[in-house]
């Protein structure tokens, strides 16, 4: 079991005590694709998987035992302004966590693909708190600018309820974070990222394989593809994700390959242990 660097009450105290200066934001990685972003005037939680729900409900042939211990209990997260879920897979839209957050952060909004709006309503989020998104949706929430864009995982899979897999740009006008959820590399992602000056790009790196595809796992970009995307998009800093949760759906050497490729190609990148804070400063500052 991978232990968070900071967890529980100590991490909650750090979250509450963070006071990012204007033009900066503090980031915590929470495992899998989960990140918490503290801007000067708003707090955002993206793709939190804080339970053991996957292991509890998914039987053979799936093995969803956690490799990384959850750093937080969602009942302690009462300071959120915005929750974002990139798509409705259980490790990105975690029902027990999302249900708890509806109660614990009653002033928060939740942004999800349009195809997920009904599900989060069933999990306790009132209709007026749900921002239903699709490719190209823009919104302003708690002083933040939010924009969603379609990503492929393995494909775009757009249908009558819109694109089920979305990437996100969120920022306060001075600092911008891009979060890709689960995604394969595609020119449309590069085009979407080009609409903003991205200070931190959070990308999956667990890749794909025929064996995992046969077991029902959709694919993501691999370590080298993630670095190439970061380079082509001009992101100022890149954070790898989606490599530390389920042994059945990772490449064991993905993180090492990502770090090696980033160094070889001169791409600014940071590996962030779960529970450690990272301060990013917007290039617009």
ROSE-685002 format. One line per 4 residues: number of its first residue (from 1); their letters; for each residue x, y, z of C-alpha. Coordinates in nm, 4 decimals. Layout:
NUM) A) X Y Z ~ ...
This chain:
1) XXXX) 0.0000 0.0000 0.0000 ~ 0.1350 0.3432 -0.0979 ~ 0.0937 0.5764 0.1962 ~ 0.0130 0.9464 0.1356
5) XXXX) 0.2798 1.1910 0.2410 ~ 0.0116 1.3836 0.4295 ~ -0.3341 1.2498 0.5110 ~ -0.6344 1.2797 0.7392
9) XXXX) -0.6542 1.5652 0.9874 ~ -0.3070 1.6918 0.8954 ~ -0.3993 1.7213 0.5283 ~ -0.7348 1.8829 0.6087
13) XXXX) -0.5523 2.1397 0.8231 ~ -0.3138 2.2085 0.5352 ~ -0.6055 2.2557 0.2970 ~ -0.7776 2.4973 0.5320
17) XXXX) -0.4579 2.6856 0.6040 ~ -0.3485 2.7324 0.2430 ~ -0.3541 3.0984 0.1391 ~ -0.2246 3.1190 -0.2180
21) XXXX) -0.1197 3.4666 -0.3243 ~ -0.2767 3.6417 -0.6218 ~ -0.1653 3.4811 -0.9452 ~ -0.0919 3.1429 -0.7892
25) XXXX) -0.2674 2.8244 -0.6840 ~ -0.1867 2.5314 -0.4558 ~ -0.2322 2.1779 -0.5874 ~ -0.2585 1.8470 -0.4028
29) XXXX) -0.2667 1.5131 -0.5861 ~ -0.5074 1.2670 -0.4229 ~ -0.4311 0.9465 -0.6154 ~ -0.5552 0.8107 -0.9484
33) XXXX) -0.6789 1.1273 -1.1269 ~ -0.7882 1.3163 -0.8174 ~ -0.6532 1.6663 -0.7575 ~ -0.7535 1.9464 -0.5247
37) XXXX) -0.6873 2.3038 -0.6421 ~ -0.6824 2.5997 -0.4062 ~ -0.7041 2.9327 -0.5865 ~ -0.6949 3.2599 -0.3896
41) XXXX) -1.0755 3.2785 -0.3801 ~ -1.2041 2.9300 -0.4654 ~ -1.1352 2.5614 -0.3993 ~ -1.1859 2.2986 -0.6705
45) XXXX) -1.1875 1.9183 -0.6434 ~ -1.1431 1.7153 -0.9637 ~ -1.2109 1.3427 -1.0126 ~ -1.1911 1.2410 -0.6457
49) XXXX) -1.1744 0.8674 -0.5790 ~ -1.1700 0.8562 -0.1977 ~ -1.3537 0.5309 -0.1244 ~ -1.3149 0.1578 -0.1945
53) XXXX) -1.6269 0.1555 -0.4106 ~ -1.4639 -0.0013 -0.7177 ~ -1.3428 -0.2977 -0.5160 ~ -1.6809 -0.3280 -0.3446
57) XXXX) -1.8973 -0.3415 -0.6567 ~ -1.6775 -0.4760 -0.9391 ~ -1.6262 -0.8510 -0.9377 ~ -1.4331 -1.0850 -1.1667
61) XXXX) -1.2507 -1.0352 -1.3941 ~ -1.1745 -0.6989 -1.2309 ~ -0.9338 -0.6490 -0.9427 ~ -0.9832 -0.2998 -0.8009
65) XXXX) -0.8009 -0.3196 -0.4703 ~ -0.6429 0.0174 -0.3932 ~ -0.2665 0.0508 -0.4292 ~ -0.2688 0.4014 -0.2772
69) XXXX) -0.4468 0.4711 0.0485 ~ -0.7107 0.7443 0.0351 ~ -0.5656 1.0628 0.1890 ~ -0.9008 1.2149 0.2816
73) XXXX) -1.2462 1.1344 0.4123 ~ -1.4959 1.3328 0.2015 ~ -1.6947 1.4196 0.5149 ~ -1.4102 1.6603 0.5995
77) XXXX) -1.4358 1.8516 0.2722 ~ -1.6755 2.1300 0.3621 ~ -1.4772 2.4099 0.1941 ~ -1.5358 2.3300 -0.1726
81) XXXX) -1.6701 2.5746 -0.4296 ~ -1.6609 2.3451 -0.7326 ~ -1.6418 1.9702 -0.7939 ~ -1.5552 1.8421 -1.1422
85) XXXX) -1.5989 1.4847 -1.2669 ~ -1.4554 1.4152 -1.6103 ~ -1.6734 1.1108 -1.6863 ~ -1.8856 0.8463 -1.5169
89) XXXX) -1.6285 0.5719 -1.4550 ~ -1.6296 0.4854 -1.0866 ~ -1.2713 0.5952 -1.0235 ~ -1.3550 0.9447 -1.1548
93) XXXX) -1.7154 0.9825 -1.0468 ~ -1.7105 0.7895 -0.7201 ~ -2.0690 0.7601 -0.5913 ~ -1.9938 0.7452 -0.2148
97) XXXX) -1.7591 1.0435 -0.2402 ~ -1.9889 1.2511 -0.4608 ~ -2.2888 1.1743 -0.2374 ~ -2.0955 1.2883 0.0712
101) XXXX) -1.9748 1.6065 -0.0963 ~ -2.3309 1.7069 -0.1858 ~ -2.4003 1.7298 0.1886 ~ -2.0656 1.8431 0.3239
105) XXXX) -2.0102 2.1313 0.0798 ~ -2.3670 2.2595 0.0336 ~ -2.2469 2.5757 -0.1381 ~ -2.0490 2.3910 -0.4047
109) XXXX) -2.1446 2.3418 -0.7678 ~ -2.0645 2.0248 -0.9606 ~ -1.9640 2.0196 -1.3284 ~ -2.0073 1.6940 -1.5195
113) XXXX) -2.0688 1.5719 -1.8748 ~ -2.4316 1.6120 -1.9705 ~ -2.4659 1.2335 -1.9747 ~ -2.3819 1.2276 -1.6004
117) XXXX) -2.6211 1.5010 -1.4835 ~ -2.8980 1.2579 -1.3926 ~ -2.6592 1.0384 -1.1944 ~ -2.5255 1.3218 -0.9780
121) XXXX) -2.8847 1.4326 -0.9206 ~ -2.9565 1.0864 -0.7815 ~ -2.6518 1.1282 -0.5554 ~ -2.8055 1.4290 -0.3827
125) XXXX) -2.7066 1.7277 -0.5940 ~ -2.9968 1.9651 -0.6583 ~ -3.0552 2.0578 -1.0203 ~ -2.9519 2.4205 -0.9645
129) XXXX) -2.6117 2.3029 -0.8383 ~ -2.5341 2.0921 -1.1476 ~ -2.3430 2.2415 -1.4422 ~ -2.4195 2.0117 -1.7347
133) XXXX) -2.1319 2.0267 -1.9834 ~ -2.0369 1.9142 -2.3325 ~ -1.7668 1.9923 -2.5857 ~ -1.7056 2.3677 -2.5751
137) XXXX) -1.9165 2.4501 -2.2692 ~ -1.8009 2.7619 -2.0801 ~ -1.9146 2.8781 -1.7379 ~ -1.8155 3.1151 -1.4598
141) XXXX) -1.8381 2.9688 -1.1098 ~ -1.7166 3.1306 -0.7867 ~ -1.4945 3.3685 -0.9788 ~ -1.3435 3.0882 -1.1867
145) XXXX) -1.3596 3.0361 -1.5601 ~ -1.4440 2.6794 -1.6579 ~ -1.4315 2.5308 -2.0065 ~ -1.4886 2.1690 -2.1074
149) XXXX) -1.3786 1.9930 -2.4247 ~ -1.4268 1.6443 -2.5660 ~ -1.1488 1.3865 -2.5287 ~ -1.1266 1.0291 -2.6658
153) XXXX) -1.1069 0.7324 -2.4271 ~ -1.0598 0.5115 -2.6602 ~ -1.2964 0.7061 -2.8871 ~ -1.4950 1.0277 -2.8561
157) XXXX) -1.8214 0.8263 -2.8326 ~ -2.0403 1.1330 -2.8887 ~ -2.4105 1.0570 -2.8945 ~ -2.7532 1.2039 -2.8218
161) XXXX) -2.6488 1.2913 -2.4638 ~ -2.3273 1.4621 -2.5727 ~ -1.9643 1.3636 -2.5243 ~ -1.9239 1.1287 -2.2262
165) XXXX) -1.5520 1.2027 -2.1755 ~ -1.4402 1.5599 -2.1138 ~ -1.1221 1.7479 -2.0410 ~ -1.1286 2.0722 -1.8448
169) XXXX) -0.9668 2.4138 -1.8262 ~ -1.0224 2.5917 -1.4965 ~ -0.8636 2.9115 -1.3702 ~ -0.9120 3.2550 -1.2217
173) XXXX) -0.7747 3.4600 -1.5109 ~ -0.4183 3.4530 -1.3799 ~ -0.3542 3.0830 -1.3188 ~ -0.4991 2.8032 -1.5347
177) XXXX) -0.5042 2.4277 -1.4806 ~ -0.5944 2.1736 -1.7499 ~ -0.7158 1.8304 -1.6401 ~ -0.7675 1.5610 -1.9042
181) XXXX) -0.9431 1.2930 -1.6986 ~ -0.8966 0.9789 -1.9083 ~ -0.7831 1.0468 -2.2639 ~ -0.5907 0.9300 -2.5670
185) XXXX) -0.3786 1.1841 -2.7534 ~ -0.5650 1.3648 -3.0320 ~ -0.5152 1.6896 -3.2281 ~ -0.8446 1.8188 -3.0877
189) XXXX) -0.6948 1.8145 -2.7397 ~ -0.3968 2.0193 -2.8574 ~ -0.6372 2.2685 -3.0152 ~ -0.8428 2.2933 -2.6962
193) XXXX) -0.5347 2.3503 -2.4816 ~ -0.4130 2.6179 -2.7227 ~ -0.7093 2.8363 -2.6246 ~ -0.5442 2.9074 -2.2882
197) XXXX) -0.2026 2.9575 -2.1338 ~ -0.1860 2.6330 -1.9339 ~ 0.0172 2.6627 -1.6142 ~ -0.0377 2.3008 -1.5061
201) XXXX) -0.1426 2.0125 -1.7315 ~ -0.2641 1.6993 -1.5501 ~ -0.2436 1.3943 -1.7792 ~ -0.3009 1.0179 -1.7507
205) XXXX) 0.0019 0.8004 -1.8327 ~ -0.1144 0.4410 -1.7795 ~ -0.1441 0.3676 -2.1534 ~ -0.3294 0.0691 -2.2938
209) XXXX) -0.2756 -0.2904 -2.4030 ~ -0.4704 -0.5594 -2.5896 ~ -0.4972 -0.7603 -2.2666 ~ -0.6509 -0.4695 -2.0753
213) XXXX) -0.8792 -0.3851 -2.3682 ~ -1.0049 -0.7443 -2.3732 ~ -1.0821 -0.7136 -2.0007 ~ -1.2914 -0.4036 -2.0655
217) XXXX) -1.0486 -0.1218 -1.9827 ~ -1.0588 0.1758 -2.2182 ~ -0.7169 0.3097 -2.3135 ~ -0.5270 0.6239 -2.2224
221) XXXX) -0.2156 0.7937 -2.3535 ~ 0.1074 0.6346 -2.2393 ~ 0.4018 0.8045 -2.0714 ~ 0.5807 0.9119 -2.3884
225) XXXX) 0.2591 1.0288 -2.5557 ~ 0.1770 1.2390 -2.2490 ~ 0.5143 1.4143 -2.2706 ~ 0.4707 1.4725 -2.6439
229) XXXX) 0.1273 1.6242 -2.5767 ~ 0.2728 1.8516 -2.3104 ~ 0.5429 1.9628 -2.5496 ~ 0.3075 2.0295 -2.8412
233) XXXX) 0.0533 2.2127 -2.6239 ~ 0.3111 2.4416 -2.4644 ~ 0.2030 2.3651 -2.1070 ~ 0.4270 2.5351 -1.8537
237) XXXX) 0.4321 2.2330 -1.6198 ~ 0.2947 1.8802 -1.6513 ~ 0.1698 1.6500 -1.3749 ~ 0.1365 1.2739 -1.4460
241) XXXX) -0.1694 1.0908 -1.3118 ~ -0.3489 0.7557 -1.3251 ~ -0.0530 0.5293 -1.2469 ~ -0.0906 0.4438 -0.8761
245) XXXX) -0.4304 0.2930 -0.7985 ~ -0.5177 -0.0410 -0.9628 ~ -0.2483 -0.2957 -1.0490 ~ -0.4718 -0.4433 -1.3177
249) XXXX) -0.4845 -0.1192 -1.5196 ~ -0.1375 0.0353 -1.5009 ~ 0.2043 -0.0012 -1.6599 ~ 0.4447 -0.0645 -1.3734
253) XXXX) 0.7194 0.1473 -1.5314 ~ 0.4965 0.4306 -1.6576 ~ 0.6134 0.6914 -1.4087 ~ 0.9822 0.6215 -1.4675
257) XXXX) 0.9326 0.6375 -1.8432 ~ 0.7418 0.9647 -1.8099 ~ 1.0199 1.1212 -1.6024 ~ 1.2865 0.9990 -1.8450
261) XXXX) 1.1002 1.1284 -2.1514 ~ 1.0317 1.4664 -1.9911 ~ 1.3995 1.5064 -1.9057 ~ 1.5164 1.3915 -2.2482
265) XXXX) 1.2831 1.6269 -2.4337 ~ 1.3194 1.9232 -2.1995 ~ 0.9530 1.9242 -2.0953 ~ 0.8921 2.0833 -1.7521
269) XXXX) 0.7239 1.8217 -1.5349 ~ 0.6691 1.7421 -1.1701 ~ 0.5955 1.4139 -0.9925 ~ 0.3783 1.4836 -0.6908
273) XXXX) 0.3388 1.2297 -0.4072 ~ -0.0159 1.1975 -0.2782 ~ -0.0763 1.4526 -0.0044 ~ 0.2127 1.6880 -0.0897
277) XXXX) 0.1308 2.0493 -0.1786 ~ 0.2636 2.2140 -0.4938 ~ 0.2375 2.5888 -0.5534 ~ 0.2105 2.6960 -0.9158
281) XXXX) 0.2469 3.0541 -1.0339 ~ 0.0539 3.1665 -1.3392 ~ 0.2573 3.2830 -1.6351 ~ 0.0133 3.5740 -1.6651
285) X) 0.1287 3.7026 -1.3246
